[in-house]
């Protein structure tokens, strides 16, 4: 199947005449998402793909939702973004994503945006504390993009990085006043942005545990990245925190003390003995089925720090025996037909809706995704850029999502000949409509009740194209419907103009 998928991609690219991975463009708005090429080889979990597209073209680098045909459903603001996902807040589904202003040596300092099912921003989570930045600039918020997790208590866990001086003279190549990139996480009250809990790796974890060679550190912007936090989640007695550069997962108690450490190389830092647990430079550690005796740990195992490492990058499910301090791998997700090495980023999601515990891997710096069934077989392959890093995504999620935007649908009118008028219609973010009804109306101030229905056309992907031939009407309106139920309507367009409509707000 992987061979046929590759052939499909080659034919796909040649047909579009693109030297790089092709992207879509539309008449109704300035969106240019990369093509998401999907190939299902079995029954898949329902839901939309949520991809914070990075390093694509300017109009394609944005938080983006795709359907299971690979069509765009919603695209948010253009720019650096991470971690687009559906979460629960006060019992309601919301989507969240992080965006920021870039700075030296870091992804940027930014805020987390929380949008309701109409895409209105209901909360903006920010972090304010005493931070040193490599550029010396001050920012409105200092959240690092690696994590923003809404807890069952409706608070948010966020990661942060701070450039700090500390004594590393006890280490080879260390100095008494070396600059290091410290890793922190915070629990924040979403409504007030007040800090409820703060945890600092430099204060709690000996820096000698770092797995990366001591280097730099003479100047602030050359700080040594000793810890590199990249995921934080809640656990029964506190928090589960992943440190890529220690190659370990830490369980932190609610009082800030370290409960235990599980190392990926079973070295003397680990509190657990194992024979087959091996991971390195990992991401996205999550806890499942936790009791006082055991828990299940899932994570994305990069197995590489640069793309010269052999890999492969895999998904791991690990049983942790808390009572006997043992750990063992119970599932390793890998595609034997596609050897992937993703040196940065990556995600592992256990999908809740298939009934057979499907799992989704996002391959980080390699713009691919794969869905595995409960037996570890690949049932869906996806790609949205060339393997040579034309695009990537920090994490990829698959979730149900239902939304009706607070803005109107868009209608674009183009006169191709004296007899044919092309209509293009879209509604950025809408999930629940299935057809368009086109009405003629007497004037630009008319109501829909005064209109005459000209035709009905099924929704086709993100943007629907309808050619009108010999239509005796001056003003028209496009109506998005679910069956006969009206969900939204465009501005009234005048057929005598080349372009007449209002594009949707991109928010």
Secondary structure, DSSP 8 states (H G I E B T S, - for coil): -HHHHHHHHHHHHHHHT-SS--B---SSSS---B--EEEE-S----SEEEEE-BSS-TTT-EEEEE-TTS-EEEEEEESSEEEEEEEEETTEEEEEEEEEEEETTEEEEEEEEEE-TT--EEEEE---S----TT----S--BEEEEEEE-TTSEEEEEEEEEEEE--TTSTT--TTEEEEEEEEEEEETTT--EEEEEEHHHHS-GGG--S-----SSGGG-B----EEEEEEETTEEEEEEGGGTEEEEEETTS-EEEEEETT--TT-SSB-SS----S-EEEEEES--SSEEEEEEEE---SSTTS----EEEEEEEETTTTEEEEEEEE--TT------S--EEEE-SSSSS--EEEE-TTS-EEEEE-TTS-EEEEEESS-TTTSSB-S-EEEE------SS--EEEEEE-SSSEEEEEEE-TT--S--EEEEEEESSTT--GGG-EEEEEEE--SSEEEEEEES---SEEEEEEEETTEEEEE---EETTSSS--------
